[in-house]
């Protein structure tokens, strides 16, 4: 696994653990279910949603804010 992938996974994990917004937690839960139904990893699904930005807009916005706060923006979002 490339360092960039590991950094992305770590960032997503930290975001999931640190968030307390019920709407965000619900959207994360939806992504988890969708990824299992599609047979892909949660992180792949998360990456697609972040890049698309059309679905789960609240989650995408909050994650971008989180990345900015963490000053960790090496990903194309």
Secondary structure, 3 states (H helix, E strand, C coil): CCHHHHHHHHHHHHHHHHCCCHHHHHHHHHHHHHHHHHCCCHHHHHHHHHHHCCCCHHHHHHHHHHHHHCCCCCCCC
